[in-house]
């Protein structure tokens, strides 16, 4: 069993959460064969304890109510970030530390994690408000940003500027003379 649940999480664990955890873990081959302790949190959507050595227990905490694949993927990605800095042989590339890189690598990993807007990337209000409409485009930009990182140190700034451009393109695509409708 790849997951070990804390007593508090066992009380709140439901079939939906269990299926979401299993589906998400399949997309993290770096974590295969490792046991992940899953705890419960009320304070945040989720959190992860970054492993500081190879023997460290891999632990995430999740808020079960309104749980999203994005949150699960983000917390699992934190574990991979930590393992990548420990030169774990299961992790093929070093993933930069921090919340924004975690959002970027999570979205780039799979469309499954695009069910909710990322928390830490700077998104214009229209993109955050209409996330399903923009999710695929933002994910594609995240994939491009990871590739760009190899030669461009300010890849996060580039990504956030490109995301901002998505809203500008949407405005330009409106026909001239077309009246905007107010959402009443």
VENGI-V529435 format. One record per residue. N is the residue number from 1. SS is DSSP state (2 for helix, 1 for strand, 0 for the rest). OMEGA is omega in degrees with one decimal (* if undefined). NEAR is the number of other C-alpha atoms within 12 Angstrom. Layout:
n;ss;omega;near
N;SS;OMEGA;NEAR
N;SS;OMEGA;NEAR
//
This chain:
n;ss;omega;near
1;0;-176.9;14
2;0;-178.6;22
3;1;171.1;30
4;1;-175.0;24
5;1;176.4;27
6;0;179.5;20
7;2;178.3;13
8;2;179.8;19
9;2;179.0;25
10;2;179.6;20
11;2;-175.5;12
12;2;-175.8;23
13;0;176.1;26
14;0;-177.3;16
15;2;-178.9;12
16;2;-179.6;17
17;2;-179.8;28
18;2;178.5;26
19;2;179.6;18
20;2;178.4;27
21;2;-180.0;39
22;2;179.9;24
23;2;-179.6;22
24;2;-177.0;33
25;2;178.9;34
26;0;-177.6;21
27;0;179.4;27
28;0;-179.1;31
29;2;179.5;20
30;2;-176.9;27
31;2;-179.9;32
32;0;179.1;21
33;0;179.0;15
34;0;176.3;26
35;0;-179.8;22
36;1;176.2;31
37;1;180.0;30
38;1;179.0;36
39;1;-177.9;30
40;1;173.4;30
41;0;173.2;21
42;0;-169.1;18
43;0;-174.2;12
44;0;172.3;19
45;0;179.4;28
46;1;175.4;32
47;1;177.7;29
48;1;172.7;34
49;1;-177.3;27
50;0;-179.8;29
51;0;-178.6;26
52;0;173.7;21
53;0;-174.1;17
54;0;-179.6;20
55;0;-176.9;13
56;0;176.3;18
57;0;178.2;22
58;1;-173.5;36
59;1;169.7;34
60;1;174.4;37
61;1;-176.7;36
62;1;169.8;41
63;0;-173.1;27
64;0;-179.5;32
65;0;-179.2;20
66;0;179.4;19
67;0;178.3;32
68;0;174.3;30
69;2;179.9;39
70;2;179.4;39
71;2;178.9;41
72;2;179.8;46
73;2;179.8;46
74;2;-178.1;47
75;2;175.1;45
76;2;178.6;49
77;2;175.1;50
78;2;177.6;41
79;2;178.6;44
80;2;175.5;48
81;2;-179.0;41
82;2;179.5;34
83;2;-179.8;34
84;2;178.4;27
85;2;176.9;24
86;0;-178.3;24
87;0;175.0;20
88;0;-178.0;24
89;0;179.3;16
90;0;-177.9;21
91;0;-173.2;22
92;0;-178.9;18
93;0;177.2;20
94;0;179.8;26
95;0;-178.1;30
96;0;177.7;27
97;0;174.8;22
98;0;-176.0;23
99;2;-179.6;25
100;2;175.3;30
101;2;178.6;35
102;2;175.8;37
103;2;-177.0;44
104;2;-178.2;46
105;2;178.4;44
106;2;179.9;45
107;2;-179.0;41
108;2;-175.1;32
109;2;-176.7;30
110;0;174.4;30
111;2;179.2;26
112;2;-175.6;28
113;2;179.1;38
114;2;-178.2;36
115;0;-180.0;28
116;0;179.0;33
117;0;177.6;36
118;0;-174.2;40
119;0;-168.2;26
120;0;176.9;21
121;0;178.0;32
122;0;-180.0;26
123;0;174.6;29
124;0;-178.7;23
125;2;179.3;16
126;2;179.2;21
127;2;178.8;28
128;2;-177.8;26
129;2;-177.1;16
130;0;-173.8;19
131;2;-178.5;25
132;2;179.5;20
133;2;-174.3;20
134;2;-170.8;30
135;2;-178.4;30
136;2;-179.9;26
137;2;179.0;26
138;2;177.8;43
139;2;178.2;37
140;2;177.5;26
141;2;176.9;30
142;2;176.7;38
143;2;178.8;26
144;2;-179.9;26
145;2;178.2;32
146;2;176.9;33
147;2;-178.4;20
148;2;-178.4;18
149;2;-178.9;23
150;0;-176.7;15
151;0;-175.1;11
152;0;-174.0;15
153;0;-177.8;15
154;0;-176.2;16
155;2;179.4;25
156;2;176.1;32
157;2;178.6;23
158;2;-179.0;23
159;2;-177.4;34
160;2;175.2;29
161;2;178.9;22
162;2;177.6;26
163;2;177.8;35
164;2;178.9;26
165;2;179.0;22
166;2;179.5;30
167;2;178.3;27
168;2;178.5;16
169;2;-179.9;15
170;2;178.3;16
171;2;-179.1;16
172;2;-178.4;13
173;0;176.7;12
174;0;-179.7;14
175;0;177.4;11
176;0;-179.3;9
177;0;178.6;8
178;0;-177.9;10
179;0;176.8;9
180;0;178.7;10
181;0;176.7;7
182;0;-179.0;5
183;0;178.4;4
184;0;*;3
//
